[in-house]
Amino acid sequence: MNRLIACALALLIGLSALGQGPVKKPVPDDDKPPPKLTPAQQKQVTALIARLGTKDTKVWQATVQELAGFGDAVVPALIEALKDKDALVRAAAAATLGEIGPEARRAVPALAEATKDEGVFVRGNAVLALARMGPWATEASPAVIAALQDKDDNVRSNAASALYWIEPPAKDAVPPLAAVLKDSNDNVRVRAAAALGRFGVEALPAVSALAAALNDKTKEVRRLAAVALGTIGPGAKAAIATLEEKLEDRDGLLGLTASIALIRIESTNAAALKAFANAARGNDADRKLVAESAGEIGPRASTLVSILMPLLRAQDPNVRSQAALALGKIGPGASPAVPALLQLMIDDVGAIQAEHAGNAILKMGPDAVLLLIKALKNKDPSTRSYAALSLAHFGAGAKPAVPLLLETLADEDEIPGIRSHAAMALGQLAQDSKSAVPALTTALKHKDAELRAAAAVSLRGFGAEAKEAAPALTAGLKDSNSQAKLAAASALLALNPEDAVALKVLTDGLKDKAKANRQGAANALSLVGKKAQPAVPALVEALKDSDDSVRETAGQALAVIDAGDKKSVPALAKILKAPDTSAPKSKARLEGDKIRLNVGVTLLRIDPDSATAIPFFTDLLQKEGTSRSRAAKALGEVGPNAKGLVPALIPALKDTNPFNREEAAVALGLIGPDAKAALFALFKLRYEAEGDVAIARAADEAMRRIRGK
């Protein structure tokens, strides 16, 4: 293995991730009639179609592109052109329908018929056009399957590719695809192997053919056959022996792909485990690749945990990160790694590796809780601290830890910071740790301000159950420490949302000198909800705070408190409309842009139909560069309330910058079912993504969310 292999694996990982079986029922599309052409446009289209018969390749291609620019409005004319007596016209009509893509779905029956055309270029373009329509062309799958037997290599190749995209019934598509794994043409075999990988476990009838394809003369076929066998999983045991033979293949990528497939088929496969262990002792690139591969396998990679654990101590931070991510993806089966993950949190505190380690621990289930309880007794204070902190995130699932957490909280000899973490954990357990209320009430009087604040924050989670703490919390409103005072106010408001004194303490906290306290005050106000309406003007002012996190939290609080009432809308609109007189490239302009972006997000959260925010974001999305990516990312944070910006996000899927295309796809996915109008464009983006795994995954995930899957 080497770095080149690591790069190449990205494509295989992207393909293998698709092997979850076809989506059976795509969301029905709006069957509105296509828009009508104006008389002038109709005349132009007629002239263009007449030009499709040219033998000048450049003119032919330019005409196809120009016609495709009319979108679904030109589909009826192109359907008619598929019947033209000139084969060049018919071929061009099919090509144009493919360029239009899913929006030309009304032409599917006509294209299915065109797959039988006497003209070879017509048949090839018709099948390719159906591929470009994806699941909207599923009804044409019988015609595409029949095209696998076409006498022309290109038509057969396009047919195999189309069966990857159009999501036909597996029972109909898998046997013929398995048969063409013996095709004389390399491209046909490559595309057939890729298509079979798309069907996942439903490709079970193709196991024998895929096992034979592991010995194909073309390396891409061998690799994709291994990927497909891995996606089939345990049902592909008949291929184990052949896959084992490929572990030491001169094609290193095939060896790795075979290893991944073997673990997916038989998680205890000794040969594959040995291959992974050997790679884990290699250089940093190899070790990172081992971790990435284990993560792609997921829960079935539990047998790789002992191989991954030493990677958490690797010198290269990227290796440590990937190992932690992989263990998290494996889930409960990786619980033996909790102590090592805990150590990584301690060693890499504040770094992304620590964050990945913490997130991984949270996915380990009940076994992780027991290991963390054990870690609470560790001699190392850092271990005890992080164990308590991790338990806080398990919520009710950490019930067995309550007695020891109470003991830690009451231990006067324990470090106050660890006692604070224990207090926070008890607060997260809420209903399962009511016995903690007296101990937390006592902690409100401790000399350590951090512990007082942690106790107050935890008591808030108990609501009315913490009424015995009310006197101590009221006294806490005069605490000399701002953090403790704000926490006490928040807890009191959980007991009595009408407490005007406590509400004023939180409102005043929005102007505290410490940004953490300002953010904490805003967050606490959001927990109060509608009863915090008197704080709305102060929260609007907080949207101009010098700190990003304070502004964002204030915006989130406003969205909760003012949702439905919209009292803050005029003030927010005024901020958004205010002209910026700062120099274009100045620091002040950059800060102002961030403020307006957050205000726009807040407006949409409060009012999805905002007459101010929608034009604001539409304008940003029409600009090139970072403005578009920032706007798309912000709209993703808004989620479903950004549905009014879907028409503006769709063109961003064609941005020249791949990062911007990815951000737009992610945003549309987070908007969800209301972004249904973007499905066509997302599929086209996915179809054209080729080797860009990040964009392919973003588009796939967006379509999954929009379809409600």
C-alpha positions in Angstrom: 0.0 0.0 0.0 1.1 3.6 -0.5 -0.3 7.1 -0.9 -1.3 6.5 -4.5 -3.4 3.5 -3.3 -4.9 5.8 -0.6 -6.1 8.2 -3.2 -7.5 5.5 -5.4 -9.3 3.9 -2.5 -11.4 7.0 -2.2 -13.3 6.1 -5.3 -13.8 2.5 -4.2 -15.0 3.6 -0.8 -17.5 6.0 -2.6 -18.7 3.1 -4.7 -19.0 0.7 -1.8 -21.0 3.2 0.2 -23.6 3.1 -2.5 -24.1 -0.6 -2.2 -27.1 -0.5 0.1 -29.6 -1.5 -2.5 -31.7 0.6 -4.8 -34.2 3.1 -3.5 -37.5 1.4 -4.3 -39.9 4.2 -4.4 -38.6 7.7 -5.2 -40.8 10.5 -4.3 -43.4 11.0 -7.0 -42.7 14.1 -9.1 -44.9 17.0 -9.9 -46.7 16.1 -13.1 -47.3 19.7 -14.2 -47.3 20.1 -18.0 -44.0 21.4 -19.4 -43.8 25.2 -19.8 -45.0 26.5 -23.2 -42.6 28.1 -25.6 -43.3 31.5 -26.9 -43.9 31.9 -30.6 -40.3 33.2 -31.0 -38.9 30.4 -29.0 -40.9 27.8 -30.9 -39.4 29.2 -34.1 -35.9 29.0 -32.7 -36.4 25.4 -31.5 -37.8 24.4 -34.9 -34.7 25.8 -36.6 -32.4 24.1 -34.1 -34.0 20.7 -34.6 -33.7 21.1 -38.3 -30.0 21.6 -37.8 -29.6 18.4 -35.8 -29.1 16.5 -39.1 -25.7 18.2 -39.7 -22.6 16.1 -40.1 -20.4 18.8 -38.7 -19.6 17.5 -35.2 -19.0 20.9 -33.6 -22.2 22.3 -35.0 -24.1 19.1 -33.9 -22.7 19.4 -30.3 -23.4 23.1 -30.1 -27.0 22.6 -31.3 -27.6 19.8 -28.7 -26.4 22.1 -25.9 -28.5 25.1 -27.1 -31.6 22.9 -27.3 -30.9 21.5 -23.9 -30.9 25.0 -22.5 -34.7 25.2 -23.0 -35.1 22.5 -20.4 -38.4 20.5 -20.2 -40.1 23.0 -22.4 -38.5 21.5 -25.5 -39.2 17.8 -24.5 -42.4 17.4 -26.6 -40.5 18.6 -29.7 -37.6 16.2 -29.0 -40.0 13.3 -28.6 -41.3 14.0 -32.0 -37.7 14.3 -33.3 -37.0 10.7 -32.0 -39.3 9.6 -34.9 -37.4 11.6 -37.6 -36.4 9.7 -40.7 -32.8 11.0 -40.3 -30.8 8.8 -37.8 -28.6 11.8 -37.0 -31.6 13.8 -35.9 -32.9 10.9 -33.8 -29.5 10.4 -32.2 -29.2 14.1 -31.4 -32.7 14.2 -30.0 -31.8 11.4 -27.6 -28.5 13.1 -26.7 -30.4 16.3 -26.0 -32.9 14.6 -23.7 -29.9 13.1 -21.8 -28.4 16.6 -21.4 -31.7 17.8 -20.0 -31.7 14.9 -17.6 -34.5 14.0 -15.1 -36.5 17.1 -16.1 -37.1 15.2 -19.4 -38.6 12.2 -17.7 -41.8 12.5 -19.9 -39.6 11.2 -22.7 -38.8 7.9 -20.9 -41.3 5.7 -22.9 -40.1 7.2 -26.2 -36.4 6.7 -25.2 -37.2 3.1 -24.2 -38.5 2.5 -27.7 -35.5 4.2 -29.2 -33.2 1.6 -27.5 -34.4 -0.7 -30.3 -33.7 1.8 -33.1 -31.9 0.5 -36.2 -29.3 3.3 -35.8 -26.5 2.3 -33.5 -25.9 5.9 -32.4 -29.6 6.4 -31.7 -29.6 3.3 -29.5 -26.4 4.3 -27.6 -27.6 7.8 -27.0 -31.1 6.6 -25.9 -29.7 4.3 -23.3 -27.3 6.9 -22.1 -30.1 9.4 -21.8 -32.1 7.0 -19.6 -29.0 6.6 -17.4 -28.9 10.4 -17.0 -32.5 10.3 -15.8 -31.7 8.0 -13.0 -34.6 6.6 -10.9 -37.0 8.6 -13.0 -36.3 6.1 -15.8 -36.9 3.0 -13.8 -39.9 2.0 -15.9 -37.6 1.7 -18.9 -35.5 -1.0 -17.1 -36.7 -3.9 -19.3 -35.5 -2.0 -22.4 -32.2 -1.2 -20.8 -31.7 -4.8 -19.7 -32.5 -6.0 -23.2 -29.8 -3.5 -24.5 -27.2 -5.5 -22.6 -27.4 -8.0 -25.5 -26.9 -5.3 -28.2 -24.4 -6.2 -30.8 -22.6 -2.8 -30.3 -20.0 -2.5 -27.5 -20.9 1.1 -26.7 -24.6 0.3 -26.4 -24.0 -2.6 -24.0 -21.6 -0.4 -22.0 -24.1 2.4 -21.7 -26.8 -0.2 -20.7 -24.7 -1.5 -17.8 -24.0 2.0 -16.7 -27.7 2.9 -16.9 -28.6 -0.1 -14.6 -26.3 1.5 -12.0 -28.3 4.7 -12.1 -31.9 4.0 -12.8 -32.5 1.6 -9.8 -34.3 -1.2 -11.6 -35.7 -4.2 -9.6 -32.8 -6.4 -8.5 -34.6 -9.6 -9.5 -34.7 -8.4 -13.1 -31.3 -6.7 -13.4 -28.9 -8.8 -11.4 -28.9 -12.0 -13.4 -28.3 -10.2 -16.8 -25.6 -8.1 -15.2 -23.9 -11.1 -13.8 -24.0 -12.7 -17.3 -22.2 -9.8 -19.0 -19.3 -10.0 -16.5 -18.0 -12.3 -19.2 -18.5 -9.8 -22.0 -15.7 -9.4 -24.5 -15.6 -5.6 -23.9 -13.7 -4.3 -20.9 -15.9 -1.3 -20.4 -19.0 -3.5 -20.3 -17.5 -5.7 -17.6 -16.3 -2.7 -15.6 -19.7 -1.0 -15.6 -21.6 -4.3 -14.9 -19.4 -4.9 -11.8 -20.0 -1.4 -10.6 -23.8 -1.8 -11.1 -23.8 -5.0 -9.2 -22.1 -3.2 -6.3 -25.1 -0.8 -6.2 -27.5 -3.6 -5.3 -25.9 -4.7 -2.1 -27.3 -7.9 -0.6 -29.8 -8.1 -3.5 -26.9 -9.0 -5.8 -26.6 -12.4 -4.0 -27.4 -14.4 -7.2 -24.3 -12.9 -8.8 -21.8 -14.1 -6.2 -20.4 -16.9 -8.4 -20.0 -14.5 -11.4 -18.4 -11.8 -9.2 -16.0 -14.4 -7.6 -14.9 -15.4 -11.1 -14.5 -11.7 -12.0 -11.8 -11.4 -9.3 -9.6 -13.1 -11.9 -10.6 -10.7 -14.7 -7.7 -9.4 -16.9 -8.8 -5.8 -16.2 -7.9 -4.5 -12.8 -10.9 -2.2 -12.5 -13.2 -5.2 -12.9 -11.3 -7.2 -10.3 -11.5 -4.3 -7.8 -15.2 -3.5 -8.4 -16.0 -7.2 -8.1 -14.4 -7.3 -4.7 -16.4 -4.1 -3.7 -19.6 -5.8 -4.9 -18.9 -9.0 -2.9 -18.3 -6.9 0.2 -21.6 -5.1 -0.1 -23.4 -8.4 -0.4 -21.9 -9.3 2.9 -22.2 -12.7 4.7 -24.2 -14.1 1.8 -21.0 -14.0 -0.3 -19.2 -16.7 1.6 -18.7 -18.8 -1.5 -16.2 -16.1 -2.7 -14.0 -16.2 0.5 -11.3 -18.5 -0.9 -10.9 -16.4 -4.1 -10.8 -13.2 -2.1 -8.1 -14.6 0.2 -6.0 -15.4 -2.8 -6.1 -11.7 -3.8 -4.8 -10.4 -0.4 -1.2 -10.6 -1.7 -2.0 -9.5 -5.2 0.6 -7.3 -6.9 -2.3 -4.8 -7.3 -2.2 -3.4 -3.8 -5.6 -1.8 -4.1 -7.2 -5.1 -5.0 -5.5 -6.6 -1.9 -7.0 -3.9 0.4 -10.4 -4.1 -1.3 -10.4 -7.9 -0.8 -9.5 -7.4 2.9 -12.5 -5.0 3.3 -14.8 -7.4 1.5 -13.6 -10.4 3.6 -14.3 -8.6 6.9 -17.8 -7.6 5.6 -18.5 -11.2 4.6 -16.8 -13.0 7.6 -15.7 -10.6 10.4 -13.4 -13.2 11.9 -11.6 -14.1 8.7 -8.0 -14.8 9.8 -6.4 -14.0 6.5 -8.0 -10.6 6.3 -7.3 -9.8 10.0 -3.6 -10.6 9.4 -3.6 -8.3 6.3 -5.0 -5.5 8.3 -2.6 -6.1 11.2 0.4 -6.0 8.8 -0.8 -2.8 7.2 -1.3 -1.2 10.7 2.4 -1.8 11.3 3.4 0.1 8.1 3.9 3.8 7.5 1.5 6.5 8.5 -0.2 6.5 5.1 -0.9 2.7 5.5 -2.1 3.1 9.1 -4.4 5.9 8.2 -5.8 3.8 5.4 -6.4 0.9 7.8 -8.5 3.1 10.0 -10.4 4.6 7.1 -11.2 1.1 5.8 -12.3 -0.1 9.2 -14.6 2.9 9.5 -16.1 2.1 6.1 -16.9 -1.4 7.2 -18.7 -0.2 10.3 -20.1 -2.5 13.0 -18.8 -5.7 11.3 -15.3 -4.4 11.9 -15.5 -5.1 15.6 -12.8 -7.8 15.1 -10.4 -5.0 14.1 -10.7 -3.1 17.4 -7.5 -4.6 18.8 -5.7 -3.5 15.6 -7.1 0.0 15.8 -6.4 0.7 19.4 -2.6 1.1 19.0 -3.3 3.7 16.3 -4.8 6.0 18.9 -1.2 6.5 20.1 0.3 7.1 16.7 2.5 10.1 16.3 0.6 11.3 13.3 -2.5 13.2 14.5 -4.4 12.2 11.3 -3.9 8.5 12.1 -5.2 9.1 15.7 -8.2 11.0 14.3 -9.1 8.3 11.7 -8.7 5.6 14.4 -11.1 7.4 16.7 -13.6 8.0 13.9 -13.4 4.3 12.9 -14.0 3.1 16.5 -17.0 5.4 16.7 -18.4 3.9 13.5 -17.9 0.4 14.8 -20.0 1.4 17.8 -20.8 -0.8 20.8 -18.5 -3.6 19.5 -15.6 -1.3 20.1 -16.3 -0.7 23.8 -12.9 -2.3 24.8 -11.3 0.8 23.3 -13.0 3.2 25.7 -9.9 3.5 28.1 -7.7 4.2 25.1 -10.1 6.8 23.7 -10.3 8.4 27.1 -6.5 8.6 27.2 -6.6 10.3 23.7 -9.0 12.9 25.1 -6.5 13.6 27.8 -3.5 13.7 25.6 -5.0 15.8 22.8 -7.2 18.0 24.9 -8.7 20.8 22.8 -7.8 19.2 19.5 -10.0 17.5 16.9 -8.6 14.2 17.9 -10.0 14.6 21.4 -13.4 15.6 20.0 -13.4 12.4 17.8 -12.5 10.3 20.8 -15.3 11.8 22.9 -17.8 11.3 20.1 -16.7 7.7 19.7 -17.1 6.9 23.4 -20.7 8.1 23.2 -21.5 5.5 20.5 -20.2 2.6 22.6 -23.4 1.9 24.6 -23.9 0.4 28.1 -20.4 -1.3 28.1 -18.8 2.1 27.8 -20.7 3.3 30.8 -19.3 0.5 32.9 -15.8 1.3 31.7 -16.2 5.0 32.5 -17.5 4.1 36.0 -14.3 2.2 36.5 -12.3 5.2 35.1 -13.9 7.4 37.8 -11.8 5.5 40.3 -8.6 5.9 38.4 -5.6 7.4 40.2 -5.0 9.8 37.4 -7.1 13.0 38.0 -7.3 13.7 34.2 -8.8 10.3 33.7 -11.4 10.8 36.4 -12.2 14.2 35.1 -12.8 13.0 31.5 -14.7 10.0 32.7 -17.2 12.2 34.6 -17.4 14.5 31.6 -18.2 11.6 29.2 -20.8 10.2 31.5 -22.6 13.6 31.4 -23.2 13.0 27.7 -24.8 9.6 28.2 -27.8 11.0 30.0 -30.3 8.4 31.3 -28.1 5.7 29.9 -25.5 6.4 32.7 -27.9 5.5 35.5 -25.5 2.8 37.0 -23.0 5.6 37.5 -25.2 7.6 39.9 -23.9 6.2 43.2 -20.3 6.8 42.3 -21.0 10.3 40.9 -22.8 11.2 44.1 -19.7 10.0 46.0 -17.4 12.0 43.8 -19.6 15.1 44.3 -19.5 14.8 48.0 -15.8 14.0 48.3 -14.2 17.1 49.9 -10.7 15.7 49.0 -11.5 15.5 45.3 -10.4 18.2 42.9 -13.2 20.8 42.5 -13.1 20.6 38.7 -13.8 16.8 38.8 -16.6 17.4 41.3 -18.0 19.9 38.8 -18.0 17.3 36.1 -19.7 14.9 38.4 -22.4 17.5 39.2 -22.9 18.1 35.4 -23.3 14.4 34.8 -25.9 14.1 37.6 -27.8 16.9 36.1 -27.9 15.1 32.7 -29.3 12.0 34.4 -32.2 14.1 35.7 -35.1 11.7 36.5 -32.8 8.8 37.3 -30.8 10.8 39.9 -33.4 12.8 42.0 -31.4 11.8 45.0 -28.7 14.2 43.8 -30.8 17.3 44.6 -29.7 17.6 48.2 -26.0 17.1 47.3 -26.3 19.6 44.5 -28.0 22.1 46.8 -25.1 21.8 49.3 -22.7 22.3 46.4 -24.3 25.7 45.7 -22.6 27.0 48.8 -19.1 25.7 48.0 -16.2 28.1 47.9 -15.3 27.1 44.4 -17.3 29.2 41.9 -17.0 26.6 39.1 -18.6 23.9 41.3 -21.4 26.4 42.4 -22.1 27.1 38.7 -22.1 23.4 37.8 -24.5 22.5 40.6 -26.9 25.3 39.6 -26.8 24.2 35.9 -27.6 20.6 37.0 -30.4 21.6 39.3 -32.1 23.4 36.3 -32.5 20.0 34.7 -34.6 18.7 37.6 -37.3 21.4 37.3 -39.9 21.3 40.0 -38.0 18.4 41.7 -35.4 21.0 42.7 -37.8 23.2 44.7 -35.9 22.6 47.9 -32.9 24.3 46.3 -34.9 27.6 45.7 -33.6 29.5 48.7 -29.9 28.7 47.9 -30.5 29.5 44.2 -32.1 32.8 45.1 -29.1 33.6 47.3 -27.0 32.7 44.2 -28.5 35.7 42.3 -26.1 37.8 44.3 -23.1 35.6 43.7 -19.9 37.6 43.1 -19.0 35.2 40.3 -21.0 36.0 37.1 -21.0 32.4 35.8 -22.5 31.1 39.1 -25.0 33.9 39.2 -26.2 33.3 35.7 -26.5 29.6 36.4 -28.6 30.2 39.5 -30.9 32.5 37.6 -31.4 29.9 34.9 -32.2 27.2 37.5 -34.7 29.5 39.2 -36.5 30.2 35.9 -36.9 26.5 35.5 -38.7 26.5 38.8 -40.7 29.6 38.1 -40.6 31.1 34.5 -42.3 34.3 35.9 -39.3 35.1 38.2 -38.6 38.7 37.0 -35.5 39.1 39.1 -33.9 36.0 37.7 -34.9 37.0 34.1 -33.3 40.4 34.6 -30.0 38.7 35.8 -29.9 36.7 32.5 -30.8 39.7 30.4 -28.0 41.8 32.0 -25.7 38.8 31.5 -25.9 39.5 27.7 -23.6 42.5 28.5 -21.1 40.6 30.7 -17.4 41.2 30.1 -16.7 37.5 29.6 -17.9 36.2 26.2 -18.5 32.8 27.8 -21.0 34.3 30.2 -22.7 36.3 27.5 -23.1 33.1 25.5 -24.3 31.3 28.6 -26.9 34.0 29.3 -28.2 33.8 25.7 -28.4 30.0 25.9 -30.2 30.1 29.3 -32.8 32.5 27.8 -33.5 30.1 25.0 -34.3 27.5 27.6 -36.8 29.9 29.3 -38.7 30.1 26.0 -41.7 32.3 25.4 -41.6 33.6 29.0 -38.3 35.4 28.1 -40.0 37.9 25.7 -38.9 40.9 27.8 -35.3 39.9 26.8 -36.0 40.2 23.1 -34.6 43.8 22.6 -31.4 42.8 24.5 -31.0 39.7 22.4 -31.4 41.8 19.2 -28.5 43.9 20.4 -26.5 40.8 21.2 -26.7 40.0 17.5 -24.1 42.8 17.1 -21.8 41.3 19.7 -18.0 41.2 18.9 -17.9 37.4 19.3 -19.3 35.0 16.7 -20.4 32.4 19.2 -22.4 34.9 21.3 -24.1 36.2 18.1 -25.0 32.7 17.0 -26.4 31.7 20.4 -28.4 35.0 20.7 -29.9 34.3 17.3 -30.8 30.8 18.3 -32.4 32.1 21.5 -34.4 34.7 19.5 -35.7 32.0 17.1 -37.1 30.1 20.1 -38.4 33.0 22.1 -39.9 35.0 19.3 -41.1 32.2 17.0 -44.7 33.0 16.0 -44.7 36.4 17.7 -42.2 38.0 15.3 -41.8 41.1 17.5 -38.1 41.2 16.7 -38.6 41.1 12.9 -38.7 44.9 12.3 -35.4 45.4 14.2 -33.7 42.5 12.5 -34.8 43.7 9.1 -33.4 47.1 9.9 -30.0 45.6 10.7 -30.1 43.6 7.5 -31.0 46.5 5.3 -28.5 49.0 6.9 -25.9 50.1 4.3 -22.3 49.1 5.1 -20.0 52.1 4.6 -16.9 50.1 5.5 -14.2 49.7 3.0 -14.9 46.5 0.9 -11.8 44.6 2.1 -11.6 46.0 5.7 -11.9 44.0 8.9 -15.0 46.0 9.7 -16.7 44.9 6.5 -15.9 41.3 7.2 -17.3 41.5 10.7 -20.4 43.3 9.3 -20.9 40.5 6.8 -20.8 37.9 9.6 -23.3 39.9 11.6 -25.7 40.3 8.7 -25.4 36.6 7.8 -26.4 35.6 11.4 -29.2 38.1 11.4 -30.5 36.7 8.1 -30.4 33.2 9.6 -32.3 34.4 12.7 -34.9 36.1 10.5 -35.5 32.9 8.6 -35.8 30.9 11.8 -38.5 33.2 13.1 -40.2 33.9 9.7 -39.5 31.4 6.9 -41.2 33.8 4.5 -39.2 36.8 5.5 -39.5 39.5 2.8 -36.0 40.8 3.9 -34.0 37.6 4.5 -35.0 35.8 1.3 -33.8 38.5 -1.1 -30.7 38.9 1.1 -29.7 35.3 0.7 -30.8 35.1 -2.9 -28.4 38.0 -3.6 -25.5 36.2 -1.8 -26.1 33.0 -3.7 -25.8 34.8 -7.0 -22.3 36.0 -6.1 -19.2 34.0 -6.9 -16.7 32.7 -4.3 -17.0 32.7 -0.5 -20.3 34.6 -0.4 -22.1 31.7 -2.0 -20.5 29.1 0.2 -21.1 31.0 3.4 -24.8 31.6 2.4 -25.3 27.9 1.5 -23.7 26.8 4.8 -25.9 29.3 6.8 -29.0 28.0 5.0 -28.1 24.5 5.9 -28.0 25.6 9.6 -31.5 27.1 9.2 -32.8 23.7 7.8 -36.5 23.4 6.8 -37.2 27.1 7.4 -34.9 27.9 4.5 -37.3 26.3 2.0 -38.0 29.7 0.4 -34.3 29.7 -0.8 -34.4 26.3 -2.6 -34.8 28.0 -6.1 -31.7 30.1 -5.3 -29.7 27.1 -4.1 -30.3 25.0 -7.1 -28.1 27.1 -9.5 -25.3 26.9 -6.9 -25.1 23.1 -7.6 -23.4 24.2 -10.9 -20.8 26.4 -9.3 -17.3 26.1 -10.7 -15.9 25.6 -7.2 -16.5 22.0 -6.0 -16.6 23.1 -2.4 -19.5 25.5 -3.2 -21.4 22.7 -5.0 -20.9 20.4 -2.0 -22.1 23.1 0.4 -25.2 23.7 -1.7 -26.0 20.0 -1.8 -25.6 19.7 2.0 -27.9 22.7 2.5 -30.6 21.3 0.3 -30.4 18.0 2.1 -30.8 19.7 5.5 -33.8 21.6 4.2 -35.3 18.2 3.6 -38.6 17.2 1.8 -39.4 20.8 1.1 -36.4 20.9 -1.3 -38.0 18.3 -3.6 -37.6 20.8 -6.5 -33.9 20.2 -6.3 -34.0 16.4 -6.8 -33.3 16.7 -10.5 -30.4 19.0 -10.1 -28.9 16.9 -7.3 -29.1 13.7 -9.4 -27.3 15.5 -12.2 -24.7 16.7 -9.8 -24.3 13.1 -8.5 -24.1 11.7 -12.0 -21.4 14.1 -13.0 -19.4 13.8 -9.7 -17.3 11.0 -11.2 -14.3 10.6 -8.8 -15.3 13.4 -6.4 -16.3 11.3 -3.4 -17.2 14.3 -1.2 -19.7 15.7 -3.8 -21.1 12.3 -4.6 -21.8 11.6 -0.9 -23.2 15.1 -0.3 -25.6 14.6 -3.3 -26.5 11.1 -2.2 -27.2 12.2 1.4 -29.2 15.2 0.2 -31.4 13.1 -2.0 -31.9 10.6 0.8 -33.1 13.3 3.2 -35.3 15.0 0.6 -36.9 11.6 -0.1 -37.5 11.1 3.6 -35.3 8.0 3.7 
